[in-house]
Amino acid sequence: MKVCVIGTGYVGLVAGTCFAEGGNDVICVDIDERKIEMLKQGSVPIYEPGLEELIRRNLTERRLWFTSDLVAAVRASDICFIAVGTPEASDGSADLRAVLAVAGAIGQAMNGYRVIVLKSTVPVGTADKVRAAVKDRTTHEFDVVSNPEFLKEGAAVEDFMKPDRVVIGGENPRAIDIMKSLYAPFVRTENPILVMDNRSAEMTKYAANAFLATKISFVNEIANLCERVGADVNDVRRGMGSDRRIGHHFLFPGTGYGGSCFPKDVQAIIRTAHDAGMEFPLLNAVETVNEKQKHLLVDKVVKKYGAKLGGRCFGVWGLAFKPRTDDMREAPSIVIIEELLKRGARIEAHDPEALGEARKVFGDRINYHRVNYDALPGTDALLVVTDWNEFRRPDFARMKSLMKTPVIFDGRNLYEHDVMQAQGFTYYPIGRSAVEAN
Ligand SMILES: NC(=O)c1ccc[n+]([C@@H]2O[C@H](COP(=O)([O-])OP(=O)(O)OC[C@H]3O[C@@H](n4cnc5c(N)ncnc54)[C@H](O)[C@@H]3O)[C@@H](O)[C@H]2O)c1
């Protein structure tokens, strides 16, 4: 099939590349010409495991092209995906300006029947707005299909190639059949293609993200309660998660959720509810808990060292909002580091992939290190903020020899009490008792 994907970010680039890998001819379009030039050379502007290899192969085998020329891309394609950003507007709603601009441009460019697919996460009713925007600009036939994306950054290629399910929202069987055949190579293990109307497809994406965010805030509150009553959240989450009705996923307490999706999607569904004359107190609470949780590590630091941190130095391991990505959007590390800086502390930071993105946020206000141990010399304490695998089994003796004092504030519960005790660290995890070194 001939496909174009408009918006070549974390979602569009993965989707376009994977469709090419499935044997289709794919043109990826973006207004960011610098990004397009990089991609044409086979260099990838984001970090996503396995993506670069796939892009290079499909470029070489001439199934994947990159361009800023939307008109040519639309004319060469049967299916046009819209995968541009839908950031949070000032009132919490999703900002649809890019989506509707692209819809209008597709309408203007198309020279025959097209399936126009909404891949971006968009509020209920957006398919109707896209339909109207396209219809304004063309006399050709078209269908608008809602096809929300459920991939996880850090495992995006695998998620796209083997999705748990594919959701297709639309009205016309002609467009739905085209979509089913496009996705057939990706659901060979019988994972379902769920066909529904546009509105239900749009709502499914928000409902899924809001539920996962709720799970995270729930376990964070349980962790905070565990800490007060002397229970261990690590045991509690195992005990809870073993119940098949609950499951182990998204039951790890931490520094709060971040990223480009959960914060804005929770806000957007609250806004949608409000506009529909309904309040959503559950999700308001999820948000409030999350905001509080982002401050938890700093609260623990302040409890130990006092509110003024001038003259103190902290190592930070992990800046990206989660492991295996370089994405810093809404990362809890931003709240944590800004708070520490405001109180006068010096920050020595490390992340395996996100240093470039972090530099855009903090500039030269903090120091950056490619090697995790290089962020430790002279530090009063280490804060572990993102659970990259490489932080799980560090050389504690080496850490201790580098740090001014062997203290760890662990925002991801990566280490065990007995190990911390044996290694002589003072250790502050989340939802578990602390270890005080002698
Ligand atoms: N990132 C995720 O993990 C994820 C997962 C599922 C769904 N989503 C949703 O997918 C959508 C895209 O998210 P993302 O993370 O890929 O965003 P992103 O910011 O990484 O990428 C968006 C891209 O669209 C381009 N763009 C903006 N306006 C354009 C225009 N008029 N014409 C052409 N290109 C344009 C931008 O230059 C950018 O490259 C959002 O709605 C998001 O909520 C994201």
The ligand as an SDF file (V2000), in Angstrom:
LIG
                    3D

 44 48  0  0  0  0  0  0  0  0999 V2000
    4.9310    9.8540   22.3030 N   0  0  0  0  0  0  0  0  0  0  0  0
    4.1640    8.8120   22.6290 C   0  0  0  0  0  0  0  0  0  0  0  0
    4.5920    7.9020   23.3330 O   0  0  0  0  0  0  0  0  0  0  0  0
    2.7580    8.7130   22.1090 C   0  0  0  0  0  0  0  0  0  0  0  0
    2.0740    7.4970   22.2210 C   0  0  0  0  0  0  0  0  0  0  0  0
    0.7830    7.4190   21.7230 C   0  0  0  0  0  0  0  0  0  0  0  0
    0.1760    8.5360   21.1460 C   0  0  0  0  0  0  0  0  0  0  0  0
    0.8670    9.7140   21.0750 N   0  0  0  0  0  0  0  0  0  0  0  0
    0.2110   10.8560   20.4260 C   0  0  0  0  0  0  0  0  0  0  0  0
    0.7200   10.9690   19.1100 O   0  0  0  0  0  0  0  0  0  0  0  0
    0.7860   12.3530   18.7260 C   0  0  0  0  0  0  0  0  0  0  0  0
    2.2070   12.7200   18.3360 C   0  0  0  0  0  0  0  0  0  0  0  0
    3.0360   12.5710   19.4740 O   0  0  0  0  0  0  0  0  0  0  0  0
    4.6160   12.5640   19.3620 P   0  0  0  0  0  0  0  0  0  0  0  0
    5.1360   12.2150   20.7010 O   0  0  0  0  0  0  0  0  0  0  0  0
    5.0290   11.7530   18.1950 O   0  0  0  0  0  0  0  0  0  0  0  0
    4.8690   14.1220   19.0510 O   0  0  0  0  0  0  0  0  0  0  0  0
    6.2050   14.8160   18.5570 P   0  0  0  0  0  0  0  0  0  0  0  0
    6.1650   16.1860   19.0840 O   0  0  0  0  0  0  0  0  0  0  0  0
    7.3890   13.9400   18.8490 O   0  0  0  0  0  0  0  0  0  0  0  0
    6.0600   14.8420   16.9670 O   0  0  0  0  0  0  0  0  0  0  0  0
    5.1590   15.6440   16.2820 C   0  0  0  0  0  0  0  0  0  0  0  0
    5.8040   16.0060   14.9350 C   0  0  0  0  0  0  0  0  0  0  0  0
    4.8350   16.6740   14.1400 O   0  0  0  0  0  0  0  0  0  0  0  0
    5.4970   17.6930   13.4050 C   0  0  0  0  0  0  0  0  0  0  0  0
    4.5160   18.6760   12.9570 N   0  0  0  0  0  0  0  0  0  0  0  0
    3.8660   19.6000   13.6920 C   0  0  0  0  0  0  0  0  0  0  0  0
    3.0270   20.3180   12.9090 N   0  0  0  0  0  0  0  0  0  0  0  0
    3.1450   19.8150   11.6600 C   0  0  0  0  0  0  0  0  0  0  0  0
    2.5490   20.1290   10.4210 C   0  0  0  0  0  0  0  0  0  0  0  0
    1.6500   21.1150   10.3230 N   0  0  0  0  0  0  0  0  0  0  0  0
    2.9080   19.4230    9.3320 N   0  0  0  0  0  0  0  0  0  0  0  0
    3.8230   18.4330    9.4270 C   0  0  0  0  0  0  0  0  0  0  0  0
    4.4300   18.0910   10.5810 N   0  0  0  0  0  0  0  0  0  0  0  0
    4.1050   18.7780   11.6760 C   0  0  0  0  0  0  0  0  0  0  0  0
    6.5180   18.2310   14.3730 C   0  0  0  0  0  0  0  0  0  0  0  0
    7.5650   18.9150   13.7040 O   0  0  0  0  0  0  0  0  0  0  0  0
    7.0020   16.9310   15.0390 C   0  0  0  0  0  0  0  0  0  0  0  0
    8.0980   16.3730   14.3550 O   0  0  0  0  0  0  0  0  0  0  0  0
    0.2510   13.1340   19.9280 C   0  0  0  0  0  0  0  0  0  0  0  0
   -1.1260   13.3420   19.7400 O   0  0  0  0  0  0  0  0  0  0  0  0
    0.4770   12.1810   21.0870 C   0  0  0  0  0  0  0  0  0  0  0  0
   -0.4260   12.4030   22.1300 O   0  0  0  0  0  0  0  0  0  0  0  0
    2.1440    9.8240   21.5220 C   0  0  0  0  0  0  0  0  0  0  0  0
  1  2  1  0
  2  3  2  0
  2  4  1  0
  4  5  1  0
  4 44  2  0
  5  6  2  0
  6  7  1  0
  7  8  2  0
  8  9  1  0
  8 44  1  0
  9 10  1  0
  9 42  1  0
 10 11  1  0
 11 12  1  0
 11 40  1  0
 12 13  1  0
 13 14  1  0
 14 15  2  0
 14 16  1  0
 14 17  1  0
 17 18  1  0
 18 19  2  0
 18 20  1  0
 18 21  1  0
 21 22  1  0
 22 23  1  0
 23 24  1  0
 23 38  1  0
 24 25  1  0
 25 26  1  0
 25 36  1  0
 26 27  1  0
 26 35  1  0
 27 28  2  0
 28 29  1  0
 29 30  1  0
 29 35  2  0
 30 31  1  0
 30 32  2  0
 32 33  1  0
 33 34  2  0
 34 35  1  0
 36 37  1  0
 36 38  1  0
 38 39  1  0
 40 41  1  0
 40 42  1  0
 42 43  1  0
M  CHG  2   8   1  16  -1
M  END
$$$$
